[in-house]
Amino acid sequence: MIALTASGGGFDLPANKERLKELEEELARPDAWNNPEAMTPLLREKSRLEGDIGRLERLAKLHADMHDWLAMAAELADGKDEASGEAQEALEALAACQEDLARALDETELVMLLGAEEDSHDAILEIHPGAGGTESQDWAEMLLRLYTRWSARRKFTIEELDYLPGDEAGLKSVTLRISGPYAFGFLKSERGIHRLIRISPFDSSGRRHTSFASVDIMPDVGDDIELDIRESDLRVDIFRSSGPGGQSVNTTSSAVRITHLPTGISAQCQNEKSQHQNRETALRVLRARLYNLEVQKREAARQAQYAGKDAIAFGSQIRTYTLQPYRLVKDHRTGCETADVDGVLDGQIDTFQHDYLLHRHEQEHRP
């Protein structure tokens, strides 16, 4: 039995300002930092609120500036001929302000679509190649690069929790924690099967290959959510790390795998030298997976498209990246597509995320 409780927030300026004031007072208490770990969720919430408040205040300022430039342009246009040049400058400033406002509105709309209680959390991202050996393993590593570049552009931080390299190239699996405002909310659009079509660099005959990899995204709930996990329900296995590593990493039994017996869900970590550190990291990932399971159960209708793991193969992909015979990236859920394949593989996936969130919003509010 897993009990889960949480409280969501809103995108309301007065309420957010009041909550920010409460957080600042809490963080300023003399004894507040006696337990630094307890401050982590408060600091994350403070950062999110500051972003929300700044975004709304910028909208208000741009809106007011537009009215000021419009009034000035109208006043100058009604004046003498020598004022026509100044009126033109005012109109140009008005147009620039309008463009800034449109961009700010797009960003605000995107954040307002992230209304689920877990959207503001950090994200745990996992990538697994499908069948196909080196081809799929290389594709999985390309996806790792994509999300690393995307995170860097947003100034999010990445922590590698587990990494298993491929036999010849690429990777067999990777688990990351991506930290930043609304990290899970943005990245949940990436959950599913990703297909790549290209001329294989590993095929001397130059034939076209199709590769698959799965991406899973879970909210990193940390200690924010109450998960009633009994110690008796856990099996902890200790083993020797595999793959390349530094001193003592793969020469001692420090890798840890934790299995939740009632559900069969497991998590492992082998990146650290310390067995204790690996255990803490594996438990954190396990908590995220168990919370994700509860969210999927509670919101079965909204999560139906990914309630069960699809086979990593034809017919189950959410997005196709075609490099040959033409260049196109297409999302099969929303119909969003672009010919800028290089840009997408370099982490420019904001348009896909925006369209996915709009698509979900329309589905959830369909009469």
MIMARBA-269062 format. One record per residue (C-alpha): residue number from 1; residue in three letters; z negated, y, x negated. Coordinates in Angstrom, 1 decimal. Layout:
+-----+--------+--------+--------+--------+
: num : residu :      z :      y :      x :
+-----+--------+--------+--------+--------+
: NUM :    ALA :      Z :      Y :      X :
...
+-----+--------+--------+--------+--------+
// end
This chain:
+-----+--------+--------+--------+--------+
: num : residu :      z :      y :      x :
+-----+--------+--------+--------+--------+
:   1 :    MET :    0.0 :    0.0 :    0.0 :
:   2 :    ILE :    1.0 :    3.4 :   -1.4 :
:   3 :    ALA :   -0.4 :    6.5 :    0.2 :
:   4 :    LEU :    1.4 :    9.7 :   -0.4 :
:   5 :    THR :    0.4 :   13.3 :    0.5 :
:   6 :    ALA :    2.0 :   16.6 :   -0.5 :
:   7 :    SER :    2.4 :   20.1 :    0.6 :
:   8 :    GLY :    5.7 :   21.9 :    0.6 :
:   9 :    GLY :    6.3 :   25.6 :    0.1 :
:  10 :    GLY :    8.5 :   28.2 :    1.7 :
:  11 :    PHE :   11.1 :   30.8 :    0.6 :
:  12 :    ASP :    9.2 :   33.8 :    2.1 :
:  13 :    LEU :    8.7 :   36.9 :    0.0 :
:  14 :    PRO :    5.3 :   38.1 :    1.3 :
:  15 :    ALA :    3.9 :   34.5 :    1.3 :
:  16 :    ASN :    5.2 :   33.9 :   -2.2 :
:  17 :    LYS :    3.7 :   37.1 :   -3.5 :
:  18 :    GLU :    0.3 :   36.2 :   -2.0 :
:  19 :    ARG :    0.5 :   32.7 :   -3.4 :
:  20 :    LEU :    1.5 :   34.1 :   -6.9 :
:  21 :    LYS :   -1.6 :   36.4 :   -6.8 :
:  22 :    GLU :   -3.8 :   33.3 :   -6.0 :
:  23 :    LEU :   -2.3 :   31.4 :   -8.9 :
:  24 :    GLU :   -2.7 :   34.3 :  -11.4 :
:  25 :    GLU :   -6.4 :   34.5 :  -10.4 :
:  26 :    GLU :   -6.8 :   30.8 :  -10.8 :
:  27 :    LEU :   -5.2 :   30.7 :  -14.2 :
:  28 :    ALA :   -7.3 :   33.7 :  -15.3 :
:  29 :    ARG :  -10.7 :   32.0 :  -14.6 :
:  30 :    PRO :  -12.8 :   31.6 :  -17.8 :
:  31 :    ASP :  -13.0 :   27.8 :  -17.4 :
:  32 :    ALA :   -9.5 :   27.3 :  -16.1 :
:  33 :    TRP :   -8.2 :   25.8 :  -19.4 :
:  34 :    ASN :  -11.0 :   23.3 :  -19.9 :
:  35 :    ASN :   -8.5 :   20.8 :  -18.5 :
:  36 :    PRO :   -5.0 :   21.8 :  -19.6 :
:  37 :    GLU :   -3.3 :   19.0 :  -17.9 :
:  38 :    ALA :   -4.6 :   20.2 :  -14.5 :
:  39 :    MET :   -2.9 :   23.6 :  -15.2 :
:  40 :    THR :    0.6 :   22.1 :  -15.6 :
:  41 :    PRO :    1.5 :   22.0 :  -11.9 :
:  42 :    LEU :    0.0 :   25.4 :  -11.4 :
:  43 :    LEU :    2.2 :   26.9 :  -14.2 :
:  44 :    ARG :    5.2 :   25.2 :  -12.8 :
:  45 :    GLU :    4.6 :   26.6 :   -9.3 :
:  46 :    LYS :    3.9 :   30.0 :  -10.9 :
:  47 :    SER :    7.3 :   29.9 :  -12.7 :
:  48 :    ARG :    9.1 :   28.9 :   -9.5 :
:  49 :    LEU :    7.5 :   31.6 :   -7.4 :
:  50 :    GLU :    8.3 :   34.2 :  -10.0 :
:  51 :    GLY :   11.9 :   33.1 :   -9.9 :
:  52 :    ASP :   12.0 :   33.2 :   -6.1 :
:  53 :    ILE :   10.4 :   36.7 :   -5.9 :
:  54 :    GLY :   12.7 :   38.1 :   -8.6 :
:  55 :    ARG :   15.7 :   36.7 :   -6.8 :
:  56 :    LEU :   14.8 :   38.3 :   -3.5 :
:  57 :    GLU :   13.8 :   41.6 :   -5.0 :
:  58 :    ARG :   17.2 :   41.7 :   -6.9 :
:  59 :    LEU :   18.9 :   41.1 :   -3.5 :
:  60 :    ALA :   17.1 :   44.0 :   -2.0 :
:  61 :    LYS :   17.9 :   46.3 :   -4.9 :
:  62 :    LEU :   21.6 :   45.4 :   -4.9 :
:  63 :    HIS :   21.8 :   46.0 :   -1.2 :
:  64 :    ALA :   20.1 :   49.4 :   -1.5 :
:  65 :    ASP :   22.4 :   50.3 :   -4.5 :
:  66 :    MET :   25.5 :   49.5 :   -2.4 :
:  67 :    HIS :   24.4 :   51.8 :    0.3 :
:  68 :    ASP :   23.7 :   54.6 :   -2.2 :
:  69 :    TRP :   27.1 :   54.2 :   -3.9 :
:  70 :    LEU :   28.9 :   54.1 :   -0.5 :
:  71 :    ALA :   27.1 :   57.3 :    0.7 :
:  72 :    MET :   28.0 :   59.0 :   -2.6 :
:  73 :    ALA :   31.6 :   58.0 :   -2.5 :
:  74 :    ALA :   31.9 :   59.2 :    1.2 :
:  75 :    GLU :   30.3 :   62.5 :    0.3 :
:  76 :    LEU :   32.6 :   63.1 :   -2.7 :
:  77 :    ALA :   35.7 :   62.1 :   -0.8 :
:  78 :    ASP :   35.0 :   64.8 :    1.8 :
:  79 :    GLY :   34.6 :   67.4 :   -0.9 :
:  80 :    LYS :   37.1 :   69.3 :   -3.0 :
:  81 :    ASP :   40.1 :   67.8 :   -4.8 :
:  82 :    GLU :   38.3 :   68.1 :   -8.2 :
:  83 :    ALA :   35.7 :   65.6 :   -6.9 :
:  84 :    SER :   38.3 :   62.8 :   -6.3 :
:  85 :    GLY :   37.8 :   61.4 :   -9.8 :
:  86 :    GLU :   34.0 :   61.2 :   -9.3 :
:  87 :    ALA :   34.7 :   59.5 :   -5.9 :
:  88 :    GLN :   36.9 :   57.0 :   -7.6 :
:  89 :    GLU :   34.1 :   56.2 :  -10.1 :
:  90 :    ALA :   31.6 :   55.8 :   -7.2 :
:  91 :    LEU :   34.0 :   53.3 :   -5.5 :
:  92 :    GLU :   34.4 :   51.3 :   -8.7 :
:  93 :    ALA :   30.6 :   51.2 :   -9.1 :
:  94 :    LEU :   30.4 :   50.1 :   -5.4 :
:  95 :    ALA :   32.9 :   47.3 :   -6.0 :
:  96 :    ALA :   30.9 :   46.1 :   -9.1 :
:  97 :    CYS :   27.7 :   46.2 :   -7.1 :
:  98 :    GLN :   29.3 :   44.2 :   -4.3 :
:  99 :    GLU :   30.4 :   41.5 :   -6.8 :
: 100 :    ASP :   26.9 :   41.3 :   -8.2 :
: 101 :    LEU :   25.4 :   41.0 :   -4.7 :
: 102 :    ALA :   27.9 :   38.2 :   -3.8 :
: 103 :    ARG :   26.8 :   36.2 :   -6.9 :
: 104 :    ALA :   23.1 :   36.8 :   -6.2 :
: 105 :    LEU :   23.6 :   35.7 :   -2.5 :
: 106 :    ASP :   25.3 :   32.5 :   -3.7 :
: 107 :    GLU :   22.5 :   31.7 :   -6.0 :
: 108 :    THR :   19.9 :   32.5 :   -3.3 :
: 109 :    GLU :   21.7 :   30.4 :   -0.8 :
: 110 :    LEU :   21.7 :   27.5 :   -3.2 :
: 111 :    VAL :   17.9 :   27.7 :   -3.8 :
: 112 :    MET :   17.2 :   28.1 :    0.0 :
: 113 :    LEU :   19.0 :   24.8 :    0.6 :
: 114 :    LEU :   16.4 :   23.2 :   -1.6 :
: 115 :    GLY :   13.8 :   23.0 :    1.1 :
: 116 :    ALA :   12.4 :   19.5 :    0.6 :
: 117 :    GLU :    8.9 :   19.3 :   -0.8 :
: 118 :    GLU :   10.0 :   17.3 :   -3.8 :
: 119 :    ASP :   12.9 :   19.7 :   -4.7 :
: 120 :    SER :   10.8 :   22.0 :   -6.8 :
: 121 :    HIS :    9.6 :   19.2 :   -9.1 :
: 122 :    ASP :   11.0 :   18.3 :  -12.5 :
: 123 :    ALA :   13.4 :   15.3 :  -12.5 :
: 124 :    ILE :   13.5 :   11.9 :  -14.1 :
: 125 :    LEU :   17.1 :   10.9 :  -14.8 :
: 126 :    GLU :   18.3 :    7.4 :  -15.6 :
: 127 :    ILE :   21.8 :    6.4 :  -16.6 :
: 128 :    HIS :   23.0 :    2.7 :  -16.7 :
: 129 :    PRO :   26.6 :    1.6 :  -17.6 :
: 130 :    GLY :   28.4 :   -0.8 :  -15.3 :
: 131 :    ALA :   30.3 :   -4.0 :  -16.3 :
: 132 :    GLY :   32.8 :   -3.4 :  -19.0 :
: 133 :    GLY :   30.9 :   -3.5 :  -22.2 :
: 134 :    THR :   31.7 :   -0.8 :  -24.7 :
: 135 :    GLU :   33.9 :    1.1 :  -22.3 :
: 136 :    SER :   31.2 :    1.6 :  -19.7 :
: 137 :    GLN :   28.5 :    2.2 :  -22.4 :
: 138 :    ASP :   30.6 :    5.0 :  -23.9 :
: 139 :    TRP :   31.1 :    6.5 :  -20.4 :
: 140 :    ALA :   27.3 :    6.4 :  -19.9 :
: 141 :    GLU :   26.8 :    8.4 :  -23.1 :
: 142 :    MET :   29.4 :   10.9 :  -22.0 :
: 143 :    LEU :   27.3 :   11.4 :  -18.8 :
: 144 :    LEU :   24.2 :   11.9 :  -21.0 :
: 145 :    ARG :   26.0 :   14.6 :  -22.8 :
: 146 :    LEU :   27.1 :   16.2 :  -19.5 :
: 147 :    TYR :   23.6 :   16.4 :  -18.2 :
: 148 :    THR :   22.2 :   17.6 :  -21.6 :
: 149 :    ARG :   24.7 :   20.4 :  -21.6 :
: 150 :    TRP :   24.0 :   21.3 :  -18.0 :
: 151 :    SER :   20.3 :   21.4 :  -18.7 :
: 152 :    ALA :   20.8 :   23.6 :  -21.8 :
: 153 :    ARG :   22.9 :   26.1 :  -19.8 :
: 154 :    ARG :   20.0 :   26.4 :  -17.3 :
: 155 :    LYS :   17.4 :   26.6 :  -20.1 :
: 156 :    PHE :   15.8 :   23.5 :  -18.8 :
: 157 :    THR :   13.9 :   21.3 :  -21.3 :
: 158 :    ILE :   14.8 :   17.6 :  -21.9 :
: 159 :    GLU :   12.4 :   14.9 :  -23.1 :
: 160 :    GLU :   13.8 :   11.5 :  -23.9 :
: 161 :    LEU :   11.5 :    8.8 :  -22.4 :
: 162 :    ASP :   13.5 :    5.7 :  -23.2 :
: 163 :    TYR :   16.8 :    5.0 :  -24.9 :
: 164 :    LEU :   18.6 :    1.7 :  -25.6 :
: 165 :    PRO :   21.8 :    2.1 :  -27.7 :
: 166 :    GLY :   25.0 :    0.3 :  -27.0 :
: 167 :    ASP :   26.3 :   -2.6 :  -29.1 :
: 168 :    GLU :   29.2 :   -0.8 :  -30.7 :
: 169 :    ALA :   29.2 :    2.6 :  -29.1 :
: 170 :    GLY :   27.5 :    4.5 :  -26.2 :
: 171 :    LEU :   24.3 :    3.4 :  -24.6 :
: 172 :    LYS :   22.9 :    0.6 :  -22.5 :
: 173 :    SER :   20.3 :    2.7 :  -20.7 :
: 174 :    VAL :   18.6 :    6.1 :  -21.1 :
: 175 :    THR :   15.7 :    7.7 :  -19.2 :
: 176 :    LEU :   15.1 :   11.5 :  -19.5 :
: 177 :    ARG :   12.6 :   13.9 :  -18.1 :
: 178 :    ILE :   14.3 :   17.3 :  -17.2 :
: 179 :    SER :   11.9 :   20.1 :  -16.7 :
: 180 :    GLY :   12.8 :   23.4 :  -15.0 :
: 181 :    PRO :   12.6 :   25.2 :  -11.6 :
: 182 :    TYR :   14.1 :   23.0 :   -8.9 :
: 183 :    ALA :   15.3 :   20.5 :  -11.5 :
: 184 :    PHE :   15.1 :   17.6 :   -9.0 :
: 185 :    GLY :   16.6 :   19.6 :   -6.2 :
: 186 :    PHE :   19.7 :   20.5 :   -8.2 :
: 187 :    LEU :   20.1 :   17.1 :   -9.8 :
: 188 :    LYS :   19.7 :   14.9 :   -6.7 :
: 189 :    SER :   23.4 :   15.5 :   -6.0 :
: 190 :    GLU :   24.2 :   13.4 :   -9.1 :
: 191 :    ARG :   22.5 :   10.2 :   -7.8 :
: 192 :    GLY :   25.1 :    7.4 :   -7.4 :
: 193 :    ILE :   28.0 :    5.7 :   -9.1 :
: 194 :    HIS :   30.3 :    7.7 :  -11.4 :
: 195 :    ARG :   33.8 :    6.5 :  -12.2 :
: 196 :    LEU :   35.9 :    7.4 :  -15.2 :
: 197 :    ILE :   39.7 :    6.7 :  -15.5 :
: 198 :    ARG :   41.2 :    7.3 :  -19.0 :
: 199 :    ILE :   43.3 :    5.8 :  -21.8 :
: 200 :    SER :   40.7 :    3.8 :  -23.7 :
: 201 :    PRO :   39.9 :    4.9 :  -27.2 :
: 202 :    PHE :   38.8 :    1.4 :  -27.9 :
: 203 :    ASP :   42.0 :   -0.3 :  -26.8 :
: 204 :    SER :   44.6 :   -0.5 :  -29.5 :
: 205 :    SER :   47.3 :   -1.0 :  -26.9 :
: 206 :    GLY :   46.6 :    2.4 :  -25.3 :
: 207 :    ARG :   46.1 :    1.0 :  -21.8 :
: 208 :    ARG :   44.3 :    2.9 :  -19.0 :
: 209 :    HIS :   40.8 :    1.7 :  -18.2 :
: 210 :    THR :   38.4 :    2.4 :  -15.4 :
: 211 :    SER :   34.7 :    2.5 :  -16.2 :
: 212 :    PHE :   31.6 :    2.9 :  -14.1 :
: 213 :    ALA :   28.0 :    4.1 :  -14.7 :
: 214 :    SER :   25.1 :    4.7 :  -12.3 :
: 215 :    VAL :   22.9 :    7.8 :  -12.3 :
: 216 :    ASP :   19.5 :    7.7 :  -10.6 :
: 217 :    ILE :   17.4 :   10.8 :  -10.1 :
: 218 :    MET :   13.7 :   10.8 :   -9.1 :
: 219 :    PRO :   11.2 :   13.6 :   -8.7 :
: 220 :    ASP :    8.6 :   13.7 :  -11.5 :
: 221 :    VAL :    5.6 :   13.9 :   -9.3 :
: 222 :    GLY :    3.1 :   13.8 :  -12.1 :
: 223 :    ASP :   -0.4 :   14.3 :  -10.6 :
: 224 :    ASP :    0.8 :   16.6 :   -7.8 :
: 225 :    ILE :    1.2 :   13.7 :   -5.4 :
: 226 :    GLU :   -1.6 :   11.3 :   -4.5 :
: 227 :    LEU :   -0.3 :    7.8 :   -5.0 :
: 228 :    ASP :   -2.8 :    5.1 :   -4.4 :
: 229 :    ILE :   -1.8 :    2.6 :   -7.0 :
: 230 :    ARG :   -4.3 :   -0.2 :   -7.6 :
: 231 :    GLU :   -4.8 :   -1.4 :  -11.2 :
: 232 :    SER :   -4.8 :   -5.0 :   -9.9 :
: 233 :    ASP :   -1.2 :   -4.4 :   -8.6 :
: 234 :    LEU :    0.1 :   -3.7 :  -12.1 :
: 235 :    ARG :    1.3 :   -6.1 :  -14.7 :
: 236 :    VAL :    1.5 :   -4.6 :  -18.2 :
: 237 :    ASP :    3.7 :   -6.4 :  -20.8 :
: 238 :    ILE :    3.6 :   -5.4 :  -24.5 :
: 239 :    PHE :    6.6 :   -6.2 :  -26.7 :
: 240 :    ARG :    8.4 :   -5.1 :  -29.9 :
: 241 :    SER :   10.8 :   -2.2 :  -29.6 :
: 242 :    SER :   14.5 :   -2.8 :  -30.1 :
: 243 :    GLY :   17.3 :   -0.8 :  -31.6 :
: 244 :    PRO :   17.1 :    1.8 :  -34.4 :
: 245 :    GLY :   13.7 :    3.5 :  -35.0 :
: 246 :    GLY :   11.5 :    5.2 :  -37.5 :
: 247 :    GLN :    8.6 :    3.7 :  -39.4 :
: 248 :    SER :    6.6 :    1.3 :  -37.3 :
: 249 :    VAL :    8.6 :    1.9 :  -34.1 :
: 250 :    ASN :   10.4 :   -1.5 :  -34.1 :
: 251 :    THR :    8.1 :   -3.4 :  -36.5 :
: 252 :    THR :    5.0 :   -3.5 :  -34.2 :
: 253 :    SER :    4.4 :   -4.5 :  -30.6 :
: 254 :    SER :    4.1 :   -1.0 :  -29.2 :
: 255 :    ALA :    6.7 :   -1.0 :  -26.4 :
: 256 :    VAL :    5.3 :   -1.2 :  -22.9 :
: 257 :    ARG :    6.7 :   -2.4 :  -19.6 :
: 258 :    ILE :    4.6 :   -1.9 :  -16.4 :
: 259 :    THR :    5.5 :   -3.8 :  -13.2 :
: 260 :    HIS :    4.2 :   -2.9 :   -9.7 :
: 261 :    LEU :    3.8 :   -6.4 :   -8.3 :
: 262 :    PRO :    3.9 :   -5.6 :   -4.6 :
: 263 :    THR :    7.3 :   -3.9 :   -4.9 :
: 264 :    GLY :    8.7 :   -5.5 :   -8.1 :
: 265 :    ILE :    9.5 :   -2.0 :   -9.4 :
: 266 :    SER :    9.0 :   -1.6 :  -13.2 :
: 267 :    ALA :    9.3 :    1.0 :  -15.9 :
: 268 :    GLN :    9.2 :    0.8 :  -19.7 :
: 269 :    CYS :    9.0 :    3.0 :  -22.7 :
: 270 :    GLN :    9.5 :    2.1 :  -26.4 :
: 271 :    ASN :   10.3 :    5.5 :  -28.0 :
: 272 :    GLU :    6.8 :    6.3 :  -29.3 :
: 273 :    LYS :    4.9 :    4.6 :  -32.2 :
: 274 :    SER :    1.7 :    4.6 :  -30.1 :
: 275 :    GLN :    1.3 :    1.9 :  -27.5 :
: 276 :    HIS :   -1.0 :    4.3 :  -25.6 :
: 277 :    GLN :    1.7 :    7.0 :  -25.5 :
: 278 :    ASN :    4.3 :    4.4 :  -24.3 :
: 279 :    ARG :    2.0 :    3.2 :  -21.6 :
: 280 :    GLU :    1.3 :    6.7 :  -20.3 :
: 281 :    THR :    5.1 :    7.5 :  -20.2 :
: 282 :    ALA :    5.9 :    4.2 :  -18.5 :
: 283 :    LEU :    3.2 :    4.8 :  -15.9 :
: 284 :    ARG :    4.6 :    8.3 :  -15.3 :
: 285 :    VAL :    8.1 :    6.9 :  -14.7 :
: 286 :    LEU :    6.7 :    4.1 :  -12.5 :
: 287 :    ARG :    4.9 :    6.7 :  -10.4 :
: 288 :    ALA :    8.1 :    8.6 :   -9.9 :
: 289 :    ARG :    9.9 :    5.4 :   -8.8 :
: 290 :    LEU :    7.2 :    4.5 :   -6.3 :
: 291 :    TYR :    7.2 :    8.0 :   -4.9 :
: 292 :    ASN :   11.0 :    7.9 :   -4.6 :
: 293 :    LEU :   10.7 :    4.7 :   -2.7 :
: 294 :    GLU :    8.3 :    6.2 :   -0.2 :
: 295 :    VAL :   10.6 :    9.3 :    0.2 :
: 296 :    GLN :   13.5 :    7.0 :    0.9 :
: 297 :    LYS :   11.5 :    5.0 :    3.5 :
: 298 :    ARG :   10.2 :    8.2 :    5.2 :
: 299 :    GLU :   13.6 :    9.8 :    5.3 :
: 300 :    ALA :   15.7 :    6.7 :    5.8 :
: 301 :    ALA :   18.4 :    8.5 :    7.9 :
: 302 :    ARG :   18.8 :   11.3 :    5.3 :
: 303 :    GLN :   18.9 :    8.8 :    2.4 :
: 304 :    ALA :   21.0 :    6.1 :    4.1 :
: 305 :    GLN :   23.9 :    6.6 :    1.7 :
: 306 :    TYR :   21.6 :    5.6 :   -1.2 :
: 307 :    ALA :   18.8 :    3.6 :    0.4 :
: 308 :    GLY :   19.9 :    0.5 :   -1.5 :
: 309 :    LYS :   21.5 :    0.2 :   -4.9 :
: 310 :    ASP :   25.3 :    0.0 :   -4.6 :
: 311 :    ALA :   27.2 :   -2.3 :   -7.0 :
: 312 :    ILE :   28.4 :   -0.4 :  -10.0 :
: 313 :    ALA :   32.0 :   -1.1 :   -9.2 :
: 314 :    PHE :   35.0 :   -0.1 :   -7.1 :
: 315 :    GLY :   34.4 :    1.4 :   -3.7 :
: 316 :    SER :   30.9 :    2.7 :   -4.3 :
: 317 :    GLN :   31.5 :    5.7 :   -6.5 :
: 318 :    ILE :   30.4 :    9.2 :   -5.5 :
: 319 :    ARG :   32.6 :   11.0 :   -8.0 :
: 320 :    THR :   35.8 :   10.1 :  -10.0 :
: 321 :    TYR :   36.7 :   11.7 :  -13.3 :
: 322 :    THR :   40.4 :   11.2 :  -14.0 :
: 323 :    LEU :   41.7 :   12.0 :  -17.5 :
: 324 :    GLN :   45.0 :   10.1 :  -17.2 :
: 325 :    PRO :   47.7 :   10.1 :  -15.8 :
: 326 :    TYR :   46.6 :   13.5 :  -14.4 :
: 327 :    ARG :   43.4 :   15.5 :  -14.8 :
: 328 :    LEU :   41.0 :   15.8 :  -11.9 :
: 329 :    VAL :   37.4 :   15.5 :  -10.9 :
: 330 :    LYS :   36.7 :   14.7 :   -7.3 :
: 331 :    ASP :   33.5 :   14.2 :   -5.3 :
: 332 :    HIS :   34.1 :   11.7 :   -2.6 :
: 333 :    ARG :   31.3 :   12.8 :   -0.4 :
: 334 :    THR :   32.3 :   16.5 :    0.0 :
: 335 :    GLY :   35.9 :   16.5 :   -1.0 :
: 336 :    CYS :   35.1 :   19.1 :   -3.7 :
: 337 :    GLU :   37.5 :   18.8 :   -6.7 :
: 338 :    THR :   38.6 :   20.6 :   -9.8 :
: 339 :    ALA :   41.2 :   20.2 :  -12.6 :
: 340 :    ASP :   38.8 :   21.6 :  -15.2 :
: 341 :    VAL :   37.8 :   18.1 :  -16.4 :
: 342 :    ASP :   36.7 :   19.4 :  -19.8 :
: 343 :    GLY :   34.4 :   22.0 :  -18.2 :
: 344 :    VAL :   32.8 :   19.4 :  -15.9 :
: 345 :    LEU :   32.2 :   17.0 :  -18.8 :
: 346 :    ASP :   30.7 :   19.9 :  -20.7 :
: 347 :    GLY :   28.1 :   20.3 :  -17.9 :
: 348 :    GLN :   29.7 :   22.8 :  -15.5 :
: 349 :    ILE :   28.8 :   20.9 :  -12.3 :
: 350 :    ASP :   27.3 :   23.8 :  -10.3 :
: 351 :    THR :   30.1 :   23.8 :   -7.7 :
: 352 :    PHE :   29.7 :   20.1 :   -7.0 :
: 353 :    GLN :   25.9 :   20.6 :   -6.6 :
: 354 :    HIS :   26.4 :   23.6 :   -4.2 :
: 355 :    ASP :   28.9 :   21.8 :   -2.0 :
: 356 :    TYR :   26.7 :   18.7 :   -1.9 :
: 357 :    LEU :   23.7 :   20.7 :   -0.8 :
: 358 :    LEU :   25.7 :   22.4 :    1.9 :
: 359 :    HIS :   27.1 :   19.1 :    3.0 :
: 360 :    ARG :   23.6 :   17.6 :    3.4 :
: 361 :    HIS :   22.4 :   20.7 :    5.2 :
: 362 :    GLU :   25.2 :   20.4 :    7.7 :
: 363 :    GLN :   24.5 :   16.7 :    8.2 :
: 364 :    GLU :   20.8 :   17.2 :    8.8 :
: 365 :    HIS :   21.3 :   20.0 :   11.3 :
: 366 :    ARG :   24.2 :   18.5 :   13.1 :
: 367 :    PRO :   23.5 :   18.5 :   16.9 :
+-----+--------+--------+--------+--------+
// end
